[in-house]
Amino acid sequence: MAQIKKRGGRVTPKGTRPGERNLEHHDPSHVHGTSDVAASSRYTPHVPQYKKQSPQWVPVLMFALLGVGALVILFYYLGFVPGGRNNWYLLTGLASVLGGLYTATKYH
């Protein structure tokens, strides 16, 4: 009958022996570092409350651009645009909708 060789990995932490008890591995500060946090040399000032609020015209512009863009595209497909169907109407409507979406990202 052939002998079966067992292959296995390390079961004890590196640098220790199986019968040796090493307490520093059970100390959380040894594994994760010290719990002391050094003070930073940089100063970050607080953002004032008035800077966090957008002006009143931002949401007005956002809804106006979204509405105008949607109406231009709708009127194009319904055939209510002057001068016949032209792709510039679609481009204008899409640019207005995208401008409204961009304005929405700047609203606080």
N, C-alpha and C positions, 0 to 999 in steps of 0.2 A: 504494500500500500504506500502511495506517495504522500510525502509530508506537505501540508498546506502552509504556506508562509502567510502570516498576517501582516498586512500593511496598514499603518495608521499614522496619524499626525500627532503633533505635540499636544499633550493634555495638561501640561503645567506651563506657567508663564516662562518666557525665555529668561535664562539666567538663574533659574531655581532648580532644585533637585526634587525628585518625588517625595522624599521623606521630610524635606525641609519646609518649615512653615514661615512664609514671608508676609508680615502684616502690612507692609507698605502698599501692597496691591489692593488691600481692602479699604484703604484710606481714600475717600473721594477727592480730597485736595491733591493727592499725588497723581491720580489718574487724569483729572480735569484741570489741573493747574491751581493756582491760588485763587481765593475768593476776593482778594483785594483788587480794586480797580484803580488804576492810576488816573490822576486828573489830566484832562486834555488841555493842551496849550492853546487850542482854538476856542473862540467864542462865537456862538451863533445867536444873534439877537432874535427875539421873538417877533413874529410877523404881526403888525398892528391889525386890529379888527377891521378898520376901514379899508385895508388893502385886500381883505378876503372877500369883500362883497363887490360884485360887478355893478357898473352903472346901470341905470334903468333902461337905457337905449339898447343894451345887449340882447335881452329877451325879445324886445320889440323887433329889432332887426332880424333876429333868428326866425321868428314866426312869419315875418313879412317875406323873407327870402324863400322859406319853405312853401308858403302859400302861393306866391307869385310863380315859383318854379312849377309847382303842381298844376296850377291853372294853365300856364302856357303849354305844358305837355298835354293836358286834357283837351284844350281847345285845338291843338294841332291834330290830335287823332279824331276829333269830332268834325274837323274841317272848317272851324270858325275863325281861322287866322286870315288876315288881309294879305293879298298878293299871292294866294295859292300856297300849296304845301312846299315848304322849303326846309332843308335840314338845319338851317340856322335857328329856327324856332326850337327844335329839339336841343340843340347845343346850348341855347340861352336858358331853356328850362332846366336842363341838367346842371348847368353852371350855377343857377340860382339855388337849386336844391342842395348842391354840394357846398355852396357858400353858407347856407343855413345850417348844415351839419357841422361845418367848421366853426361857425359862431357858437353852436351849442357846446362844443368842447371847451370854449373859453368862458363859459358862464359859471360863476361861483355862487 
